[in-house]
Amino acid sequence: MDKKTLIEIIVMLLITFILIWIKPFSTRYTYDRSEGNAYTEYLEKIGIEH
């Protein structure tokens, strides 16, 4: 794995966590209804409580 790939992975992870943490609860539940349960299961998997 070269350095560029590693940096890209870190950046994607940071963006993902920022989007999750700043997302208001109302937006999250709207997203849940439109996307099914996959998003909720993902949040539970990484340890975020409802």
N, CA, C and O atoms as a Tripos MOL2 file, in Angstrom:
@<TRIPOS>MOLECULE
protein
  200   199    50     0     0
PROTEIN
NO_CHARGES

@<TRIPOS>ATOM
      1 N           0.8500   -1.1960    0.0000 N.3       1 MET1
      2 CA          0.0000    0.0000    0.0000 C.3       1 MET1
      3 C           0.8880    1.2490    0.0000 C.2       1 MET1
      4 O           1.7120    1.4390    0.8940 O.2       1 MET1
      5 N           0.7050    2.0820   -1.0030 N.am      2 ASP2
      6 CA          1.5300    3.2900   -1.0560 C.3       2 ASP2
      7 C           0.9210    4.4070   -0.2090 C.2       2 ASP2
      8 O          -0.2060    4.3090    0.2760 O.2       2 ASP2
      9 N           1.7020    5.4620   -0.0520 N.am      3 LYS3
     10 CA          1.3200    6.5460    0.8490 C.3       3 LYS3
     11 C           0.0510    7.2580    0.3810 C.2       3 LYS3
     12 O          -0.7910    7.6330    1.1960 O.2       3 LYS3
     13 N          -0.0830    7.4410   -0.9290 N.am      4 LYS4
     14 CA         -1.2560    8.1490   -1.4550 C.3       4 LYS4
     15 C          -2.5490    7.4080   -1.1210 C.2       4 LYS4
     16 O          -3.5310    8.0310   -0.7180 O.2       4 LYS4
     17 N          -2.5570    6.0960   -1.2820 N.am      5 THR5
     18 CA         -3.7400    5.2910   -0.9680 C.3       5 THR5
     19 C          -4.0940    5.4130    0.5060 C.2       5 THR5
     20 O          -5.2660    5.5660    0.8490 O.2       5 THR5
     21 N          -3.1080    5.3480    1.3700 N.am      6 LEU6
     22 CA         -3.3270    5.4580    2.8090 C.3       6 LEU6
     23 C          -3.9390    6.8060    3.1710 C.2       6 LEU6
     24 O          -4.8630    6.8710    3.9820 O.2       6 LEU6
     25 N          -3.4330    7.8750    2.5770 N.am      7 ILE7
     26 CA         -3.9770    9.2140    2.8300 C.3       7 ILE7
     27 C          -5.4270    9.3050    2.3710 C.2       7 ILE7
     28 O          -6.2650    9.8790    3.0670 O.2       7 ILE7
     29 N          -5.7290    8.7390    1.1950 N.am      8 GLU8
     30 CA         -7.1070    8.7730    0.6890 C.3       8 GLU8
     31 C          -8.0620    8.0580    1.6330 C.2       8 GLU8
     32 O          -9.1650    8.5450    1.8820 O.2       8 GLU8
     33 N          -7.6470    6.8970    2.1670 N.am      9 ILE9
     34 CA         -8.4830    6.1410    3.1090 C.3       9 ILE9
     35 C          -8.7290    6.9590    4.3730 C.2       9 ILE9
     36 O          -9.8610    7.0210    4.8540 O.2       9 ILE9
     37 N          -7.6960    7.5820    4.9150 N.am     10 ILE10
     38 CA         -7.8330    8.3950    6.1280 C.3      10 ILE10
     39 C          -8.7950    9.5550    5.8890 C.2      10 ILE10
     40 O          -9.6540    9.8380    6.7250 O.2      10 ILE10
     41 N          -8.6500   10.2220    4.7490 N.am     11 VAL11
     42 CA         -9.5290   11.3470    4.4230 C.3      11 VAL11
     43 C         -10.9860   10.8940    4.3160 C.2      11 VAL11
     44 O         -11.8830   11.5570    4.8380 O.2      11 VAL11
     45 N         -11.2220    9.7700    3.6430 N.am     12 MET12
     46 CA        -12.5960    9.2610    3.5210 C.3      12 MET12
     47 C         -13.1960    8.9280    4.8820 C.2      12 MET12
     48 O         -14.3640    9.2220    5.1340 O.2      12 MET12
     49 N         -12.4020    8.3150    5.7590 N.am     13 LEU13
     50 CA        -12.8880    8.0000    7.1040 C.3      13 LEU13
     51 C         -13.2310    9.2650    7.8770 C.2      13 LEU13
     52 O         -14.2700    9.3290    8.5340 O.2      13 LEU13
     53 N         -12.3680   10.2680    7.8030 N.am     14 LEU14
     54 CA        -12.6320   11.5320    8.4940 C.3      14 LEU14
     55 C         -13.9200   12.1790    8.0040 C.2      14 LEU14
     56 O         -14.7390   12.6280    8.8060 O.2      14 LEU14
     57 N         -14.1020   12.2270    6.6810 N.am     15 ILE15
     58 CA        -15.3140   12.8180    6.1100 C.3      15 ILE15
     59 C         -16.5460   12.0530    6.5670 C.2      15 ILE15
     60 O         -17.5590   12.6530    6.9270 O.2      15 ILE15
     61 N         -16.4580   10.7210    6.5530 N.am     16 THR16
     62 CA        -17.5810    9.8910    6.9860 C.3      16 THR16
     63 C         -17.9670   10.1920    8.4260 C.2      16 THR16
     64 O         -19.1470   10.3910    8.7170 O.2      16 THR16
     65 N         -16.9930   10.2280    9.3380 N.am     17 PHE17
     66 CA        -17.2990   10.4960   10.7430 C.3      17 PHE17
     67 C         -17.8330   11.9030   10.9500 C.2      17 PHE17
     68 O         -18.7490   12.1010   11.7480 O.2      17 PHE17
     69 N         -17.2780   12.8850   10.2460 N.am     18 ILE18
     70 CA        -17.7770   14.2580   10.3610 C.3      18 ILE18
     71 C         -19.2370   14.3270    9.9300 C.2      18 ILE18
     72 O         -20.0600   14.9400   10.6100 O.2      18 ILE18
     73 N         -19.5620   13.6940    8.7920 N.am     19 LEU19
     74 CA        -20.9420   13.7030    8.3150 C.3      19 LEU19
     75 C         -21.8940   13.0370    9.3030 C.2      19 LEU19
     76 O         -23.0080   13.5170    9.5140 O.2      19 LEU19
     77 N         -21.4580   11.9320    9.9090 N.am     20 ILE20
     78 CA        -22.3060   11.2380   10.8880 C.3      20 ILE20
     79 C         -22.5250   12.1100   12.1240 C.2      20 ILE20
     80 O         -23.6590   12.2610   12.5770 O.2      20 ILE20
     81 N         -21.4580   12.6810   12.6720 N.am     21 TRP21
     82 CA        -21.5760   13.3990   13.9390 C.3      21 TRP21
     83 C         -22.3010   14.7290   13.8040 C.2      21 TRP21
     84 O         -22.9780   15.1430   14.7450 O.2      21 TRP21
     85 N         -22.1850   15.4230   12.6550 N.am     22 ILE22
     86 CA        -22.8690   16.7170   12.5300 C.3      22 ILE22
     87 C         -24.2960   16.5740   12.0200 C.2      22 ILE22
     88 O         -25.0450   17.5500   12.0010 O.2      22 ILE22
     89 N         -24.6850   15.3650   11.6040 N.am     23 LYS23
     90 CA        -26.0200   15.1620   11.0540 C.3      23 LYS23
     91 C         -27.0530   15.2280   12.1800 C.2      23 LYS23
     92 O         -26.9610   14.4560   13.1340 O.2      23 LYS23
     93 N         -28.0370   16.1350   12.0920 N.am     24 PRO24
     94 CA        -29.0770   16.2150   13.1310 C.3      24 PRO24
     95 C         -29.9070   14.9340   13.1540 C.2      24 PRO24
     96 O         -29.9970   14.2190   12.1560 O.2      24 PRO24
     97 N         -30.5140   14.6560   14.3160 N.am     25 PHE25
     98 CA        -31.3030   13.4370   14.4530 C.3      25 PHE25
     99 C         -32.4570   13.3790   13.4610 C.2      25 PHE25
    100 O         -32.7380   12.3220   12.8960 O.2      25 PHE25
    101 N         -33.1270   14.5110   13.2450 N.am     26 SER26
    102 CA        -34.2680   14.5200   12.3220 C.3      26 SER26
    103 C         -33.8250   14.1450   10.9080 C.2      26 SER26
    104 O         -34.5140   13.3990   10.2120 O.2      26 SER26
    105 N         -32.6720   14.6650   10.4890 N.am     27 THR27
    106 CA        -32.1340   14.3370    9.1760 C.3      27 THR27
    107 C         -31.7950   12.8550    9.1090 C.2      27 THR27
    108 O         -32.0210   12.1980    8.0930 O.2      27 THR27
    109 N         -31.2410   12.3310   10.2220 N.am     28 ARG28
    110 CA        -30.8490   10.9240   10.2520 C.3      28 ARG28
    111 C         -32.0670   10.0190   10.0980 C.2      28 ARG28
    112 O         -32.0100    9.0270    9.3710 O.2      28 ARG28
    113 N         -33.1620   10.3480   10.7710 N.am     29 TYR29
    114 CA        -34.3410    9.4930   10.6710 C.3      29 TYR29
    115 C         -34.9980    9.6130    9.2950 C.2      29 TYR29
    116 O         -35.5520    8.6360    8.7910 O.2      29 TYR29
    117 N         -34.9440   10.7870    8.6880 N.am     30 THR30
    118 CA        -35.4380   10.9460    7.3190 C.3      30 THR30
    119 C         -34.6120   10.0550    6.3800 C.2      30 THR30
    120 O         -35.1560    9.3750    5.5100 O.2      30 THR30
    121 N         -33.3000   10.0730    6.5760 N.am     31 TYR31
    122 CA        -32.3910    9.2510    5.7850 C.3      31 TYR31
    123 C         -32.7210    7.7730    5.9800 C.2      31 TYR31
    124 O         -32.7360    7.0040    5.0180 O.2      31 TYR31
    125 N         -32.9880    7.3730    7.2430 N.am     32 ASP32
    126 CA        -33.3540    5.9880    7.5390 C.3      32 ASP32
    127 C         -34.5800    5.5540    6.7470 C.2      32 ASP32
    128 O         -34.5980    4.4650    6.1740 O.2      32 ASP32
    129 N         -35.6060    6.4040    6.7120 N.am     33 ARG33
    130 CA        -36.8310    6.0310    6.0020 C.3      33 ARG33
    131 C         -36.5830    5.8990    4.5080 C.2      33 ARG33
    132 O         -37.1680    5.0300    3.8610 O.2      33 ARG33
    133 N         -35.7310    6.7410    3.9520 N.am     34 SER34
    134 CA        -35.5020    6.6800    2.5120 C.3      34 SER34
    135 C         -34.5580    5.5490    2.1130 C.2      34 SER34
    136 O         -34.6580    5.0130    1.0090 O.2      34 SER34
    137 N         -33.6430    5.1870    3.0110 N.am     35 GLU35
    138 CA        -32.6140    4.2010    2.6660 C.3      35 GLU35
    139 C         -32.8470    2.8320    3.2900 C.2      35 GLU35
    140 O         -32.0590    1.9110    3.0740 O.2      35 GLU35
    141 N         -33.9240    2.6890    4.0610 N.am     36 GLY36
    142 CA        -34.1290    1.4140    4.7420 C.3      36 GLY36
    143 C         -33.3160    1.3490    6.0150 C.2      36 GLY36
    144 O         -32.9380    2.3840    6.5640 O.2      36 GLY36
    145 N         -33.0420    0.1550    6.4890 N.am     37 ASN37
    146 CA        -32.3810   -0.0240    7.7770 C.3      37 ASN37
    147 C         -30.8580   -0.1180    7.6950 C.2      37 ASN37
    148 O         -30.1930   -0.2180    8.7270 O.2      37 ASN37
    149 N         -30.3060   -0.0900    6.5070 N.am     38 ALA38
    150 CA        -28.8620   -0.2860    6.3570 C.3      38 ALA38
    151 C         -28.0740    0.7790    7.1170 C.2      38 ALA38
    152 O         -27.0610    0.4730    7.7460 O.2      38 ALA38
    153 N         -28.5410    2.0330    7.0590 N.am     39 TYR39
    154 CA        -27.8120    3.1250    7.7140 C.3      39 TYR39
    155 C         -27.8490    2.9650    9.2320 C.2      39 TYR39
    156 O         -26.8390    3.1700    9.9050 O.2      39 TYR39
    157 N         -29.0180    2.5960    9.7720 N.am     40 THR40
    158 CA        -29.1500    2.3740   11.2130 C.3      40 THR40
    159 C         -28.2530    1.2320   11.6650 C.2      40 THR40
    160 O         -27.5740    1.3360   12.6860 O.2      40 THR40
    161 N         -28.2510    0.1450   10.9070 N.am     41 GLU41
    162 CA        -27.3980   -0.9990   11.2450 C.3      41 GLU41
    163 C         -25.9310   -0.6000   11.2120 C.2      41 GLU41
    164 O         -25.1460   -1.0520   12.0460 O.2      41 GLU41
    165 N         -25.5530    0.2440   10.2550 N.am     42 TYR42
    166 CA        -24.1770    0.7280   10.1750 C.3      42 TYR42
    167 C         -23.8210    1.5390   11.4190 C.2      42 TYR42
    168 O         -22.7450    1.3580   11.9910 O.2      42 TYR42
    169 N         -24.7100    2.4240   11.8370 N.am     43 LEU43
    170 CA        -24.4550    3.2260   13.0300 C.3      43 LEU43
    171 C         -24.3210    2.3510   14.2660 C.2      43 LEU43
    172 O         -23.4480    2.5880   15.1010 O.2      43 LEU43
    173 N         -25.1770    1.3390   14.3930 N.am     44 GLU44
    174 CA        -25.0960    0.4320   15.5370 C.3      44 GLU44
    175 C         -23.7790   -0.3380   15.5180 C.2      44 GLU44
    176 O         -23.1690   -0.5720   16.5620 O.2      44 GLU44
    177 N         -23.3540   -0.7280   14.3260 N.am     45 LYS45
    178 CA        -22.1160   -1.5020   14.1910 C.3      45 LYS45
    179 C         -20.9070   -0.7010   14.6830 C.2      45 LYS45
    180 O         -20.0020   -1.2610   15.3020 O.2      45 LYS45
    181 N         -20.8910    0.6090   14.4080 N.am     46 ILE46
    182 CA        -19.7560    1.4160   14.8510 C.3      46 ILE46
    183 C         -19.9920    2.0230   16.2280 C.2      46 ILE46
    184 O         -19.1900    2.8310   16.6980 O.2      46 ILE46
    185 N         -21.0920    1.6370   16.8790 N.am     47 GLY47
    186 CA        -21.2450    1.9410   18.3050 C.3      47 GLY47
    187 C         -21.9620    3.2290   18.6480 C.2      47 GLY47
    188 O         -21.7860    3.7480   19.7510 O.2      47 GLY47
    189 N         -22.7650    3.7630   17.7400 N.am     48 ILE48
    190 CA        -23.5170    4.9760   18.0560 C.3      48 ILE48
    191 C         -24.9030    4.5680   18.5460 C.2      48 ILE48
    192 O         -25.6230    3.8400   17.8640 O.2      48 ILE48
    193 N         -25.2650    5.0390   19.7230 N.am     49 GLU49
    194 CA        -26.5730    4.7170   20.2820 C.3      49 GLU49
    195 C         -27.6670    5.5100   19.5780 C.2      49 GLU49
    196 O         -27.4080    6.5610   18.9930 O.2      49 GLU49
    197 N         -28.8930    4.9940   19.6410 N.am     50 HIS50
    198 CA        -30.0430    5.7290   19.0850 C.3      50 HIS50
    199 C         -30.3580    6.9310   19.9550 C.2      50 HIS50
    200 O         -31.2900    7.6790   19.6590 O.2      50 HIS50
@<TRIPOS>BOND
     1     1     2 1
     2     2     3 1
     3     3     4 2
     4     3     5 am
     5     5     6 1
     6     6     7 1
     7     7     8 2
     8     7     9 am
     9     9    10 1
    10    10    11 1
    11    11    12 2
    12    11    13 am
    13    13    14 1
    14    14    15 1
    15    15    16 2
    16    15    17 am
    17    17    18 1
    18    18    19 1
    19    19    20 2
    20    19    21 am
    21    21    22 1
    22    22    23 1
    23    23    24 2
    24    23    25 am
    25    25    26 1
    26    26    27 1
    27    27    28 2
    28    27    29 am
    29    29    30 1
    30    30    31 1
    31    31    32 2
    32    31    33 am
    33    33    34 1
    34    34    35 1
    35    35    36 2
    36    35    37 am
    37    37    38 1
    38    38    39 1
    39    39    40 2
    40    39    41 am
    41    41    42 1
    42    42    43 1
    43    43    44 2
    44    43    45 am
    45    45    46 1
    46    46    47 1
    47    47    48 2
    48    47    49 am
    49    49    50 1
    50    50    51 1
    51    51    52 2
    52    51    53 am
    53    53    54 1
    54    54    55 1
    55    55    56 2
    56    55    57 am
    57    57    58 1
    58    58    59 1
    59    59    60 2
    60    59    61 am
    61    61    62 1
    62    62    63 1
    63    63    64 2
    64    63    65 am
    65    65    66 1
    66    66    67 1
    67    67    68 2
    68    67    69 am
    69    69    70 1
    70    70    71 1
    71    71    72 2
    72    71    73 am
    73    73    74 1
    74    74    75 1
    75    75    76 2
    76    75    77 am
    77    77    78 1
    78    78    79 1
    79    79    80 2
    80    79    81 am
    81    81    82 1
    82    82    83 1
    83    83    84 2
    84    83    85 am
    85    85    86 1
    86    86    87 1
    87    87    88 2
    88    87    89 am
    89    89    90 1
    90    90    91 1
    91    91    92 2
    92    91    93 am
    93    93    94 1
    94    94    95 1
    95    95    96 2
    96    95    97 am
    97    97    98 1
    98    98    99 1
    99    99   100 2
   100    99   101 am
   101   101   102 1
   102   102   103 1
   103   103   104 2
   104   103   105 am
   105   105   106 1
   106   106   107 1
   107   107   108 2
   108   107   109 am
   109   109   110 1
   110   110   111 1
   111   111   112 2
   112   111   113 am
   113   113   114 1
   114   114   115 1
   115   115   116 2
   116   115   117 am
   117   117   118 1
   118   118   119 1
   119   119   120 2
   120   119   121 am
   121   121   122 1
   122   122   123 1
   123   123   124 2
   124   123   125 am
   125   125   126 1
   126   126   127 1
   127   127   128 2
   128   127   129 am
   129   129   130 1
   130   130   131 1
   131   131   132 2
   132   131   133 am
   133   133   134 1
   134   134   135 1
   135   135   136 2
   136   135   137 am
   137   137   138 1
   138   138   139 1
   139   139   140 2
   140   139   141 am
   141   141   142 1
   142   142   143 1
   143   143   144 2
   144   143   145 am
   145   145   146 1
   146   146   147 1
   147   147   148 2
   148   147   149 am
   149   149   150 1
   150   150   151 1
   151   151   152 2
   152   151   153 am
   153   153   154 1
   154   154   155 1
   155   155   156 2
   156   155   157 am
   157   157   158 1
   158   158   159 1
   159   159   160 2
   160   159   161 am
   161   161   162 1
   162   162   163 1
   163   163   164 2
   164   163   165 am
   165   165   166 1
   166   166   167 1
   167   167   168 2
   168   167   169 am
   169   169   170 1
   170   170   171 1
   171   171   172 2
   172   171   173 am
   173   173   174 1
   174   174   175 1
   175   175   176 2
   176   175   177 am
   177   177   178 1
   178   178   179 1
   179   179   180 2
   180   179   181 am
   181   181   182 1
   182   182   183 1
   183   183   184 2
   184   183   185 am
   185   185   186 1
   186   186   187 1
   187   187   188 2
   188   187   189 am
   189   189   190 1
   190   190   191 1
   191   191   192 2
   192   191   193 am
   193   193   194 1
   194   194   195 1
   195   195   196 2
   196   195   197 am
   197   197   198 1
   198   198   199 1
   199   199   200 2
@<TRIPOS>SUBSTRUCTURE
     1 MET1         2 RESIDUE 1 A MET
     2 ASP2         6 RESIDUE 1 A ASP
     3 LYS3        10 RESIDUE 1 A LYS
     4 LYS4        14 RESIDUE 1 A LYS
     5 THR5        18 RESIDUE 1 A THR
     6 LEU6        22 RESIDUE 1 A LEU
     7 ILE7        26 RESIDUE 1 A ILE
     8 GLU8        30 RESIDUE 1 A GLU
     9 ILE9        34 RESIDUE 1 A ILE
    10 ILE10       38 RESIDUE 1 A ILE
    11 VAL11       42 RESIDUE 1 A VAL
    12 MET12       46 RESIDUE 1 A MET
    13 LEU13       50 RESIDUE 1 A LEU
    14 LEU14       54 RESIDUE 1 A LEU
    15 ILE15       58 RESIDUE 1 A ILE
    16 THR16       62 RESIDUE 1 A THR
    17 PHE17       66 RESIDUE 1 A PHE
    18 ILE18       70 RESIDUE 1 A ILE
    19 LEU19       74 RESIDUE 1 A LEU
    20 ILE20       78 RESIDUE 1 A ILE
    21 TRP21       82 RESIDUE 1 A TRP
    22 ILE22       86 RESIDUE 1 A ILE
    23 LYS23       90 RESIDUE 1 A LYS
    24 PRO24       94 RESIDUE 1 A PRO
    25 PHE25       98 RESIDUE 1 A PHE
    26 SER26      102 RESIDUE 1 A SER
    27 THR27      106 RESIDUE 1 A THR
    28 ARG28      110 RESIDUE 1 A ARG
    29 TYR29      114 RESIDUE 1 A TYR
    30 THR30      118 RESIDUE 1 A THR
    31 TYR31      122 RESIDUE 1 A TYR
    32 ASP32      126 RESIDUE 1 A ASP
    33 ARG33      130 RESIDUE 1 A ARG
    34 SER34      134 RESIDUE 1 A SER
    35 GLU35      138 RESIDUE 1 A GLU
    36 GLY36      142 RESIDUE 1 A GLY
    37 ASN37      146 RESIDUE 1 A ASN
    38 ALA38      150 RESIDUE 1 A ALA
    39 TYR39      154 RESIDUE 1 A TYR
    40 THR40      158 RESIDUE 1 A THR
    41 GLU41      162 RESIDUE 1 A GLU
    42 TYR42      166 RESIDUE 1 A TYR
    43 LEU43      170 RESIDUE 1 A LEU
    44 GLU44      174 RESIDUE 1 A GLU
    45 LYS45      178 RESIDUE 1 A LYS
    46 ILE46      182 RESIDUE 1 A ILE
    47 GLY47      186 RESIDUE 1 A GLY
    48 ILE48      190 RESIDUE 1 A ILE
    49 GLU49      194 RESIDUE 1 A GLU
    50 HIS50      198 RESIDUE 1 A HIS
